[in-house]
Structures are given as C-alpha cells and as structure tokens.
C-alpha cells in the first residue's frame, strides 16, 4: 500500500491489470474521480500506458514486478478475465482484488461458468464437457447437430469456436480449436442477443444499465443498440439474471452477462465477463455515469453513480479499416467518437467506437 | 515534430503548457480522441501529470526544456493565458501554437484586451490606464466612484483587484495591488454576469455553447447556471460578441468571454480567456462534445463537435473544504462529480466541481 496519499477525496491508487482500450477507459474514468491509476501490462505499446503516469511494463508471470506493483497500489482490478491464475493468486494474497478471484475462476472456464449459472437457477444452453474425441462423439449424440464446440478457456471475439453441422467431421472441428479442453454447446436458435451490465458496489448495492441488443459479425461485436427491442417482461428477467449472478459471486464492479433471447421469449446465459464490456461503451455517451466510472467507483468503494440513460444510442465498433472513416464520423452531429490511440491498424483489431445518440422523446 | 506517428486517426502529439486541472481535463479529452498529450509544467505535483505518459517538468524560462518539448510534440496549446512571453515566442518560432500568440498578447493585458474589444465595436466598461498615482487621480476624476483598480497583468480569481469607493484612499488601493501597471475601470452596476464559450476550428468554423450565468464569491467562480436567465435577444447578442472576438483574433480553440448584463439589457465585455474556462465545465456533463474535447479538436485541426445541450445544468465549484463533501455528492442522483486529484487542500483552491443535471423538458 502506497504511503503517499491525498488528504481528501478517494485516496486509493488503483492498479489495473491489462493495458488495452478497456484499461485505458477505466483509467480515464478513474482520473475524473481524482483516482490515480497504475497500469500493468506486458506490451510496451499498450494503449492504457498513454493515460497514466505510472506503468508497470512486465509479464504477468514476473513475481518481482507483481510484488512491486502490489506495493505501489492499494486495490487491483483488471480489464480482462484471462488474468493468469498465478498473477491473480499472487496479488490476492497481498491486497484486495476486485472483482474477486471467484469471478475470475468462474468466468475463465466455460464449463465452470455454465455450471455456475445453472446452479444459480438460470437457463443456459445445454452443454457437455469435452476432453477427447470420444467425449465429443458422446456429446454430439446427446445434444444433436448443429452444436458449437468451444475451448473451455481463453476464447474471445469468436476465437476458439467451431460450429459442427450435419456432415461436418467432429474430429476436424476439434483439431480446428487446437484439441484443447472444450465444451460442446447445443445450438440455440436465438432471435437476438442481448447483454445486461450490472454494477455492484462494495456495500452490496446493485444497479443496472438498460439491456442492449448486440449484433456480431465474424464473432466480433459490431453494434450495440439501446434500448433492446424486447418486451418489458424480458427486460425485467434479464436485469434479474444479472443481479442473481452478481450477488451469487459476491461481486464488486461491473459484470457483463450476454444472453440469448429465443423466439418464445426464453433467456439463456451465453457468457459472463467479470469486467467492463464492449456492449457497454454507449454508457459513456448516454448516461450520467458510464460503466467505466461505475466500475471504478465500485472498486474504490465509492457510492455507485446513476445508470440512467438520457438518450437512445447505437454503438458501432470501429474495427480494422472502419477507423479510416474517423474524420467523417468526427464531423457527424450526435456522434460521440472514441479512438483508442492504437498505433497499428490490423484486420479485426478494435481501433475505436462511435456512439450515435438520439435524444429520448418525452411526453 | 515527433517522427513516431500513428497510422490512423488524428496523428498529432499535443503539447499542453500548464499542469493544473484545465490541462488535466484537456489531456483526458484528447485521449478520448486518440491524441497523445505531453504536459509541460514546473510543479512536480501538477494534477495533469497524472493522466499522461510523457511530461516535461521544467520552468517556463528553461529554453533547453522548451526546445526538447518543441521536438517531442507537433502542436502546442495552453491551459492559462499567463504563459510567459519568452516561452510563447520561443515555441511559436518553432511550431504551431493554438490559440495563437495574438490571443495571448491581447488577453494578458487588461488595457490591450479592453481596447481590442472596443475596437471590435463591442461595449466595455469605461477605463483608463494607470501607471502612477497621478494617473490614478486623473482617472478617478473622469470615471467617478466607485471604480475598480486592477493590475494590467496576471490577475485571476479576483487577485490584484481593489474597489475604490467614496472615502477610500486611492494611494492605499494602488499600494494594495502592488503599485503595478494598472487599469481603472468604471464600476458597472450589472444585474448578472454571464459568459459565452465560443469554439473556432482551424478551418474557421464557429460554434458556441449556450451562455451561462456565473455567480462569484470572493472573486472566485462558485456556480455556473445554464441556461442563463436572459432574454433571447441578449443570448443572441452574447453569442455574436463571442464570434466577433474569435474571428477578429483569427482564433483556434475555445474562447471564453465574460460579460456584464446591465438592468437595461446592455452587454459589456468584462474579460476574455483564450482557453477552456471554469464556466464551461458543465459541458462535459450536459453536452455531446465538451469544451475540452472541442478545444482539442480545434487545436488538432479536426472537425468541431456538437455543442448541443441535453440537460439544464448547475455547475458548482468545490473550493477548499467544499470538497470534503465528495462522498455525499458522489451518491447524489443526477450529479456528475469531477475531482482533480490534488493532494493538498487549501483555502480558495479549486479541488473539483460537480454538475447537477436536470433533464430538459420537451413538448
């Protein structure tokens, strides 16, 4: 714990594991609250490094760097759920890590995650763990085709997934995901995908943002639309599911839950992310208090901020070459542009996002 | 000019002179646009240092540091108008400084400033330059009492000012402001003080935020209220005055103009600030694009952002001990809190602000 403290205001120094755009936006939101942030990331060109004074450029396995980091900061949070076990354990033994180790354990493994959600009484797509090809054959026989084969760990943006349809060779699908420990999920003929962002304070207070509808392309989130076009009862059910999971995890911070909505109105938990989430980027443009600020408030033990929405919004990710339109987007009325300051544009790389606002109509 | 450039997005590195809360908020707004910022300030505890990776901690008279700064960055802007002449001249000879040197020259000296505004055809309080006690006697004889004696340079937050009323000793007032080159201004029995924030792009486009009404206490801005309670014609006149001054200065960036509104509806220019301004802090909470972002857009040569307002707002400065209420304010619904991360609380020191929003009523 750092002895150098401010005499007023929130006096924590927040350590952020991960230096991507989420870490960057967390640090920016923290700064508005007067919090100092220190970013820990292995990549020298980490976007979050540009917006903090103190950085730790080191590998997550570097225990000397982790120990120094633990001395520099008061509380640790993270921008991604794939924090290596050793780093999370090492830091948790020395200081508070929020959201806690439980949230990491649950969300790092798709089998543990779905089992956890099911144990909370929530619907999930039917699934089977797959540890070898024999498991896969058995699982396919029970769940039928199409089905989705996913690595249990380290999947993101559609990576580590393969759909097995009629006529497909299961062994080829298993090879395609690297023959890793996997999960086979029954294919859900969903009508839409939504997500709900729940924030839970250190004191247990729970708030939520309005559920958003998400459109993916090539496994990557392209667009989030708020409000989602779902009946009020579905909204209420989705919000309740977020709360149930956050409370069961004794969670502190923003929790993202992705849900499938079926034609008959059922909600199934697709996945959880124990962090701020791409589908909540619109909140910085359309809410009094963004997901980033509310996460930092929760982590720092402050009261939660208002999640109220003052506009309808459509958030569009700027992926790869999309970002080349930045100047035209900057000139658009009602468009709130956010660029991540990444030096290299690559296919599939998230370079920024834009939230287009439509003022709420009032009676 | 720094050779290390991003391949997409705005590719400038913006140098910011001054490390206070305004520089900090400029850097935070720049980061959202993907701009990298480097802050130059002499004080090691500068609040803006905490939110950028690259800093220059050096005196404004240090030409070695200034030369290195000029090589590190592409464009220079500033958070305060009292940039020492030598630094502004030195940097202007090497790279683009926005808003330009003209804006600094005009706003650094109250006699030059008022003369300039008058030459633009705008009303100003009647005034006389004062260089000695004989000048002061003559000026008092012409302008009458009460009158306000101010230093020509380096005044802020009511410092360097003295009101001379009936019975007061002019020599004592002159001594109180340090017997510096001064200006005597006729006292304006104003009904309210407003300010108008104008932003002018590098391409000459001009936009403005809605005029705000300002309440000072002890010479320090306490509260800004938007919309100002003034007739539509007064709003139009105020906005026009901001535009006239910005265009006459060939200005790039946010220009703040403080105006007196008299009981008979006349508008007189009180002072100008060639920078983002305390009376525009509400824009970060109530507008799509804040004064900070629009200043950075203008400085970086980007299109201007929307200055539209989605809520009525009251901004309150948290000065000195005010900030001790930060936790209660953080818990208020509709209150957007911004703390500057300053370590030491002192009387009269601006520690943060809060903008309380009231959603616009619509027909």
Interface residues (C-beta under 8 A of the other chain):
Chain A: X5 X6 X7 X8 X9 X10 X24 X27 X28 X31 X32 X33 X34 X35 X36 X49 X50 X51 X52 X53 X55 X285 X288 X289 X297 X302 X303 X305 X306 X308 X310 X311 X323 X324 X326 X327 X330 X331 X333 X334 X336 X337 X338 X339 X340 X341 X342 X343 X344 X345 X351 X352 X357 X359 X361 X362
Chain B: X6 X7 X8 X9 X10 X24 X27 X28 X31 X32 X33 X34 X35 X36 X49 X50 X51 X52 X53 X55 X285 X288 X289 X297 X302 X303 X305 X306 X308 X310 X311 X323 X324 X326 X327 X330 X331 X333 X334 X336 X337 X338 X339 X340 X341 X342 X343 X344 X345 X351 X352 X357 X359 X361 X362
